């Protein structure tokens, strides 16, 4: 462990760390553009200059390129080093537009920050600026090449880190150009990371362009709800509209990045047709009336068909807070069925995974990146968990062998577009017929990734035999939690309930009831924030808040509980609001369309109205540990006991 001194502060870092990283570890920020924690060094921008005052290396050096060594004495404030950094910034600004006041990156631009911090405020260059023609890169990413400072971060991420092939660097010397050979949408499912990784405004999020400055946003630490991996995010909203989603660093889950599905698939939150007020048979009513009608219809169902004909249905997308209260509604109504899953297959897979994945056997995304042998079984990574494909690529780049177990048809699952997205995986695979063809014994850190299917028992047996860690792709952001609750309360899937019993009425909580079942039900009551087919068919609709409008918890595919925080107030986005509603003609504390409530809060209300006098606390019993969960950090990995493994 080298020991060095930086700005009179003694520093000790692990072997292999650079001087820039050593400085960072004690809170000293050395300006940098091309260096990135996930991409490493490139030595391209020359802005990280420091003065090596004493030790094995002397003089002005690039701190991102220099490995920390014993005895080094470093000054980041030396006049020569500061003059060099200031000079570099001035060079970079020669061709950069001086358009910060009208640039959509302003306020979240690293170049802007370092230009101001470095003291470059006066333009001396009087020549013509170099200009470029921009490209159309698709509906999500805006291209503005004139702002480029040639740090190579974009192409290093796109090609090396993410394996994209349709974007690169062209030209030479002063005419370097980062783009595609021709206009067209970027093909990589990770292209949105260009927005986060570019230190200036070459790539910006088109969906949020010119809608707000960085300091205007409502932001909070959050968790992506679009698959079971639980990638960490920072959603950014303004005036009750979710404008964009930024990746949030979590080295145990998503590292620094996010897939485009998580970043750009959020329009449902702002959808004008979203249920925002309670409805009875399509008629807008007050909460009191809707809740009274719900209780009445539950009673009527009990009288007419018996309480066992009622099913209480949750889903893998439901927060742990609401899911953990579902059983109370089941008990108080005397409903015949409690369901945490609609589909029997999903329920079975999630149950098996939670029962078998103990703390040691469960592979995190960090484990996948560090693996030396990875077997892919019955999974469509780019469809069901794209960030896991990115993790596998990092292992492959380090030399890991990737084996793909083919099914009978010689392929893996087909994706929604009918395409076999395995062909687009950003790494090379060796196709094998069976798990037994894979040399697990030769590997030190093998991992099996399983997507769910018939080979479940074979996969579990092989993992147990070989010591391979296991990563399973589940159906939703809280499948793991829902499966644990299903086990705790003896729940069955809705499919099984319908097959076994005469289900005549359903109270669904953010669950999608199969369309073919809906017409057969006498009563459909739903708590939801999405405009689903279930909501459209429901007799009673109680509007819930989306995940960005409340605090909540999801347990991801490896059993990691993660808290997400409320980002924005629920309510109709001000943009596009009917002018008769805004500005309000008379003072009211009510937000237009702001009647949605968190599902858990509605459940507590209903249970109390059903006669419960107990003080209902979130996360009672074995779940108490989740109460103080911090939204930052790596989350909380459930113990074997919490996973139900004795
Ligand atoms: Fe060191 Fe760019 S950060 S050269």
Boltz pocket constraint, residues with backbone or C-beta under 6 A from the ligand:
constraints:
  - pocket:
      binder: B
      contacts: [[A, 31], [A, 32], [A, 33], [A, 34], [A, 35], [A, 42], [A, 43], [A, 44], [A, 45], [A, 46], [A, 47], [A, 48], [A, 62], [A, 63], [A, 64], [A, 65]]
      max_distance: 6.0
